[in-house]
Every structure is written in structure tokens, then in C-alpha cells.
Amino acid sequence: MYLKSVNYFRAIAIMFIVLGHSYNLGASSQYFYQEVLKSLITGGTALFVFISGFMFHHVFFNKFEYYGFMKGKVNNVLFPYLILSSLAIFSLWALNKGAFGQNFDVTFFGAGDIAAVTVMKYYLTGNHMGPYWYIPFVMLVFLCSPAYIKFIKSSVKERILVLIVSFVISLFCHRPEHNINPVHSLFYFNFFYLFGILYSQYKEKLFSCFKGKELPLLVGVIFFAAIAVDRGETGNYAKGFFVYGGVDLMLMQKTLLILFFMSFLRRFEHSDLKVLDIIASTSFAVFFFHPWFISLFVSFSKKIDYPMESWLVYFIASFCVLLCSIGSAIIVKSLFKGSRSTRMLIGY
């Protein structure tokens, strides 16, 4: 059964991701409330992973076949990543930037690495283009699908226990520094994927449970964001896997935010929200395109010496990034006359 509310959630999730990557386009942090707003926007990947887990159960579970599932993910996720990553890595090499430059200091990349080794490390980590770290990580998630099938088939007590253990691990392991380690990311985001699966299994009960509780959930979201900012912990929590860094308040904030949106959007299940439909349908292409447009906008602002220190400018510029990404996806699709083969090129 097609769920419009989850599709609309996908659109909102990609908007969070674009906004969270566009801070250089004007989002200043002079006041406490601005830092809280940043904390609320940051971490949209958790929403995306939750939706991925939800859809894994809702769409793939009943007809799951590992080879066919992985073939689809290689074609529609890995191939676009490899194609667009090749363009990004070539650009860095040609411009002598990033790990090809002299002052690049990120764990895993060595100053003495030859170009071929640097290229391979880029493909393995996605570190060549900010958000692209997500693809090596999510491919690991897809490779682990048999374990998630086993999770779905296990008893209720076993599933709850696994979810709790996963939550505790995420609470203390945090995200990897620079999002450089896909395995570390797998441990951190595993909770959100399992949460999505479990929500899909018991969606009607959960919809009923949280109906009318949107306001308390939203208050909880803002509370955790404010507490984190008050403690000087803005943005995502990131550290080495075995380094103690306290509890990840972003994890709790985004868990409540997911519950809020799943409950809030349920009321639009029978509504036709065309704009959100378009954003959702192009969301994966938007993911691939938006860092390119952010880079172009930042470069342009520097050339014209325009001070990007206004939240109004930030929201307008972020909207333009989203619009340009969607437009590019539609143009590429139209050039190939609507062929599904474009999914192997841009994910749409």
C-alpha cells in the first residue's frame, strides 16, 4: 500500500539535508535561538535513514530476494555515486585541492599517498563531496539486509531488545569524525534503520498511539536542541568510536522529530500535495546535485564579495539550491525522454 504521508516525509527529509548543508550561504550564529534553529535543522540524515528502514519492510520484505535487491541498489544507488564521484574527484585532482593538495589534514588520508591511493580512499569514504559519505555507508546497510530480514522475523521481545541495544550504542558511539568511516556510520545509524523497520511493522498502532501528541513531541525536540546548545554542543556529535564523549542529544532530538513528523503528516494521507510529491520523487537526484550547487553559490558570493550573513539570504539561497537540483534532475530526465536508465546516472 502506497503511503502518501511517508512520501511527503521523504520530501521534508531531503529539504532538511539541503538546509543542513547550506549554512555557508548565510546562516549566522550570533544568538542562542539561532544556534537552536541550527541544531533542529542539522542531522537530517537520520530522517532519511529512518525512511529507508521503513520502506525496506513496507516495500521489500514480502518479496525479498537478496540478489535482485542488491542489483537494484547497485544500479540505482552505487552507479550514480561512482559516476558523479568521478567528476568530483577529477575536479579536485585538476585543481590540486582536497587530499590532492598540500594542506589536507583528515584522518585516513596521508600526505604521502600517491594519487591512485587518494582516489581509492575518496571512493571508499565519499569524502570528496561533503554529503557523498552517505553512499558507502548505506551500501553497507544494504549488504546487511539478511540480518535485517532476520530482525523482522524475530520475536517482539528480541526486536525490542535489539532496538534498545542499538539505541545505546548510537547514544555513546556518535557519528565518525568528518563522516570518514562507513562502518562507524553503520553502527551509529543502525538504530534509525531498525526504528524505521519496527515503525512499519506496527504503524497503525504507533499512528494511533501518537495521534494528537504532536505538540508535546515538538516541545521535546526543541528541549533537546536547546539543552545541547546550552552545553555548547552545536551540530552533530562526532568522535572516534572508542572515545568517550558523553551522550548524543542529537540522537534523542531526531528520534522525537521522526515521531512528530510521522504523526503530523498522517493527517495528509488522503491529500494531494503536488510540490512535496515532486520533491520526494526527485529526492535522490537532489541529494547528488545539491552539493554542486552549494559550491557554485558560495564561489559566486565570494567573487561578488557579497556578505552571506543573513538568515533570509540563507533560506532564499537554500531554496534556490533545492530548485536548481530539482530542475537539473527533470532536465536530465527529459533529455533521456523519461527513460528509467537515468536512475543509473543521477538516481532519478
MOBEL-V217784 format. One record per pair of residues at least 24 apart in sequence whose ideal C-beta (glycine too) atoms are under 7 Angstrom apart, sorted by the first residue. I is the first residue (numbers start at 1). J is the second residue. D is the distance in whole Angstrom. If there is no record, write none. Layout:
BEGIN
i: (I/I)
j: (J/J)
d: (D/D)
END
This chain:
BEGIN
i: (4/4/5/5/5/5/6/6/7/7/8/8/8/8/8/9/9/9/9/10/10/10/11/11/11/11/12/13/13/13/13/14/14/14/14/15/15/16/16/16/17/17/17/17/17/18/18/18/18/18/19/20/21/21/21/21/21/22/22/22/22/22/24/24/25/25/25/25/25/25/25/25/26/26/26/26/26/26/26/27/27/28/28/32/35/35/36/36/36/38/38/39/39/39/39/40/40/42/42/43/43/43/45/46/46/47/47/49/49/49/50/50/50/50/51/52/52/53/53/53/53/53/53/54/54/54/54/56/56/57/57/57/57/58/61/64/66/66/69/70/73/73/75/75/76/76/76/77/77/77/77/78/79/80/80/80/80/80/81/81/83/84/85/85/85/85/88/88/89/89/89/92/98/106/106/107/107/107/108/125/125/127/127/129/130/131/131/133/136/137/137/137/137/140/140/140/141/141/148/151/151/152/159/162/163/163/163/166/166/166/167/170/170/171/171/171/172/173/174/174/174/174/174/175/175/175/176/177/177/177/184/199/207/207/210/210/211/213/214/214/214/217/217/217/217/218/220/221/221/221/221/224/224/224/224/225/278/279/282/282/282/282/284/284/285/285/285/285/285/286/286/286/286/288/288/289/289/289/290/290/293/293/293/294/297)
j: (268/269/265/266/268/269/51/54/277/280/265/268/273/276/280/51/261/262/265/51/280/283/276/279/280/283/261/44/47/48/51/279/283/286/287/279/322/41/44/47/44/45/48/131/287/286/290/318/321/322/318/44/130/131/290/291/294/294/314/317/318/321/298/308/294/297/298/308/313/314/317/318/308/309/310/311/313/314/317/311/314/309/311/229/229/234/225/226/229/234/235/225/228/229/234/221/225/235/236/236/250/254/134/192/254/254/258/189/192/193/192/195/196/258/196/193/196/192/193/194/195/196/197/196/197/199/200/148/197/152/197/200/201/200/152/149/145/146/145/142/139/142/343/344/343/344/347/135/138/139/347/139/344/288/344/345/346/347/132/135/345/288/123/128/129/132/128/129/119/122/128/128/128/178/180/177/178/180/180/180/182/178/180/291/291/287/291/179/182/182/185/186/189/182/183/186/186/193/197/194/197/197/198/194/194/195/198/190/191/194/191/248/251/247/248/251/247/241/237/238/239/245/248/236/237/238/238/238/239/240/241/262/263/266/259/263/263/263/260/263/264/256/259/260/263/260/256/253/256/257/260/249/252/253/256/253/326/326/326/329/330/348/347/348/325/329/346/347/348/322/325/326/329/346/347/325/328/329/321/325/321/324/325/321/321)
d: (7/5/4/5/6/5/7/6/7/5/5/6/6/5/7/6/5/7/6/5/4/5/4/4/4/7/6/6/4/5/6/6/4/5/6/7/7/6/3/6/4/7/7/7/7/7/5/6/6/5/5/5/6/6/7/6/6/6/7/6/4/6/5/7/7/6/7/6/7/5/4/6/4/6/5/7/4/3/6/6/4/5/7/6/4/5/5/5/5/6/7/4/6/6/6/7/5/5/6/6/5/5/6/5/4/7/6/5/4/5/5/6/4/5/6/6/6/7/4/6/7/3/5/4/7/6/5/6/6/6/5/4/6/5/6/6/6/6/6/6/7/5/7/5/5/7/6/6/7/7/7/6/4/6/7/6/6/4/7/4/6/5/6/6/7/6/5/4/6/5/5/6/6/5/6/6/7/6/5/5/7/7/6/5/5/7/5/4/4/4/4/6/7/5/7/5/6/6/6/7/7/6/6/7/5/7/6/5/4/5/5/7/5/5/5/6/7/6/4/6/5/6/5/5/6/5/6/5/6/7/5/7/7/5/6/4/6/7/6/5/5/5/5/4/7/5/5/6/5/5/6/5/5/4/7/5/7/7/5/4/7/5/4/6/7/4/5/5/4/7/4/6/7/6/6/4/5/7/5/5/5/5/6/6/6)
END
